[in-house]
């Protein structure tokens, strides 16, 4: 009886510890996500995203994109999924002063909102090239090895196809990033077998196992999968 009570107490202690660890981890992630403050232009762009029913990248994901663009000294970046300009502002802030962001979206009205956001953020009109259309129709028209970074935040069902195009577009040493790979936890739960989740798992395996990529999966917001294309520029 005493042994049984002891085991129960031990399980209770472990449960409390696990809950505390989980709580601390969530608090740490929330603190990290809000660590870099966003300026007024980004706050207004976020407000337009909410009004349009869109979910922009989190502040932490945006700061990560800015860091990666700066680390790569990026001059040419492709963005799949313009939205209202939140991620684009972060990318432009990290890019070289003469860098150009090529941003693709199926909705021209959203791109007009992004133009406004970039202007409010102080970027000249020639810093961004807006291409309306489906990504898989646009990407094949872009130059081989002509880009330093490709950021994918479009149709999750097309992510593996974006990867194939990114490998062609990126220079050696360039970066590819995919937003939303956790799918709100569904990608990590075997009980979920929806087509979108299956495609995300296919993407993660493809990036992880590709011999020409050095990958990392970052727990920012809903998961940011990144990889460097091996080789020297």
SULSULKA-V344532 format. One record per backbone hydrogen bond with DSSP energy under -0.5 kcal/mol. NH is the residue of the N-H (numbers start at 1). CO is the residue of the C=O. If there is no record, write none. Layout:
BEGIN
nh:NH co:CO
nh:NH co:CO
END
This chain:
BEGIN
nh:5 co:1
nh:6 co:2
nh:7 co:3
nh:8 co:4
nh:9 co:5
nh:10 co:6
nh:11 co:7
nh:12 co:8
nh:13 co:9
nh:14 co:10
nh:15 co:11
nh:16 co:12
nh:17 co:13
nh:18 co:14
nh:19 co:15
nh:20 co:16
nh:21 co:17
nh:22 co:18
nh:23 co:19
nh:24 co:20
nh:25 co:21
nh:26 co:22
nh:27 co:23
nh:28 co:24
nh:29 co:25
nh:30 co:26
nh:31 co:27
nh:32 co:28
nh:33 co:29
nh:34 co:30
nh:35 co:32
nh:37 co:35
nh:43 co:39
nh:44 co:40
nh:45 co:41
nh:46 co:42
nh:47 co:43
nh:48 co:44
nh:49 co:45
nh:50 co:46
nh:51 co:47
nh:52 co:48
nh:53 co:50
nh:54 co:49
nh:56 co:54
nh:62 co:58
nh:63 co:59
nh:64 co:60
nh:65 co:61
nh:66 co:62
nh:67 co:63
nh:68 co:64
nh:69 co:65
nh:70 co:66
nh:71 co:67
nh:72 co:68
nh:73 co:70
nh:74 co:69
nh:77 co:100
nh:78 co:149
nh:79 co:102
nh:80 co:151
nh:81 co:79
nh:81 co:104
nh:82 co:104
nh:85 co:82
nh:89 co:85
nh:90 co:86
nh:91 co:87
nh:92 co:88
nh:93 co:89
nh:94 co:90
nh:94 co:91
nh:95 co:91
nh:96 co:74
nh:99 co:96
nh:100 co:75
nh:101 co:127
nh:102 co:77
nh:102 co:100
nh:103 co:101
nh:103 co:129
nh:104 co:79
nh:105 co:131
nh:108 co:106
nh:110 co:107
nh:111 co:107
nh:112 co:108
nh:113 co:109
nh:114 co:110
nh:115 co:111
nh:116 co:112
nh:117 co:113
nh:118 co:114
nh:119 co:115
nh:120 co:116
nh:121 co:117
nh:122 co:119
nh:123 co:118
nh:127 co:124
nh:128 co:125
nh:129 co:101
nh:130 co:128
nh:131 co:103
nh:131 co:129
nh:132 co:130
nh:133 co:105
nh:137 co:134
nh:138 co:134
nh:139 co:135
nh:141 co:138
nh:142 co:139
nh:145 co:168
nh:146 co:143
nh:146 co:169
nh:147 co:169
nh:148 co:76
nh:149 co:76
nh:150 co:175
nh:151 co:78
nh:152 co:150
nh:152 co:177
nh:153 co:80
nh:153 co:151
nh:156 co:154
nh:158 co:155
nh:159 co:156
nh:161 co:158
nh:162 co:158
nh:163 co:159
nh:164 co:160
nh:165 co:161
nh:166 co:162
nh:167 co:163
nh:168 co:164
nh:169 co:165
nh:170 co:166
nh:171 co:147
nh:173 co:229
nh:174 co:171
nh:175 co:148
nh:176 co:227
nh:177 co:150
nh:178 co:225
nh:179 co:152
nh:180 co:223
nh:181 co:223
nh:182 co:222
nh:183 co:180
nh:183 co:222
nh:186 co:183
nh:187 co:182
nh:188 co:185
nh:189 co:186
nh:190 co:188
nh:192 co:189
nh:193 co:191
nh:198 co:194
nh:199 co:195
nh:200 co:196
nh:201 co:197
nh:202 co:198
nh:203 co:199
nh:204 co:200
nh:205 co:201
nh:206 co:202
nh:207 co:203
nh:208 co:204
nh:209 co:205
nh:210 co:206
nh:210 co:207
nh:213 co:210
nh:214 co:228
nh:215 co:213
nh:216 co:226
nh:218 co:216
nh:218 co:224
nh:220 co:218
nh:221 co:219
nh:223 co:220
nh:224 co:218
nh:225 co:178
nh:225 co:223
nh:226 co:216
nh:226 co:224
nh:227 co:176
nh:228 co:214
nh:229 co:174
nh:230 co:212
nh:230 co:228
END
